[in-house]
Amino acid sequence: MTDTFDEGARQSDETKIEEALTQRFLELVPSFSRPKAACFIMLVGFGSLELITHVRDGRVVATKRKADLPPLQRFDFSVRAAAGAWQRFWQEIPLPGSHDLFALARNGEMTIEGSLKPLMANLQFVKDLLSIGRGSQK
């Protein structure tokens, strides 16, 4: 009985962390822009919570929870990781192995899927966008 309770408490804590990370990203991302003609649609996964982010002409024009959108939403590529990986990635000075998207992917803590062309064409933009929460954790 205790094991079941502990598992439920862990899942609840994980869900709260995922929600906090998602909310922080939603708060910060509307102000993000760069002088670059970046245009793509990206899915960002914070554990079980997923967001669809639209970038046009170097600025974020929309970010919405995937659960709030109709099914079969299109996106160019996705970047997904568990809440713990995002927490480490967003530390003000991340530890080696948690400092970069590809380091996390190499360690099996992050998945990057979809069309690599828009990702690689806008790689620094994407890295900067996804690290927007760095050092801003409360």
HELIX and SHEET records of a PDB file:
HELIX    1   1 THR A    2  LEU A   28  1                                  27    
HELIX    2   2 VAL A   29  SER A   31  5                                   3    
HELIX    3   3 LYS A   66  ASP A   68  5                                   3    
HELIX    4   4 ALA A   83  PHE A   89  1                                   7    
HELIX    5   5 LEU A  101  ARG A  106  1                                   6    
HELIX    6   6 LEU A  116  ALA A  121  1                                   6    
HELIX    7   7 LEU A  123  LEU A  130  1                                   8    
SHEET    1   A 5 ARG A  59  ARG A  65  0                                        
SHEET    2   A 5 LEU A  49  ARG A  56 -1                                        
SHEET    3   A 5 PHE A  40  PHE A  46 -1                                        
SHEET    4   A 5 PHE A  77  ALA A  81  1                                        
SHEET    5   A 5 MET A 110  GLY A 114 -1                                        
END                                                                             
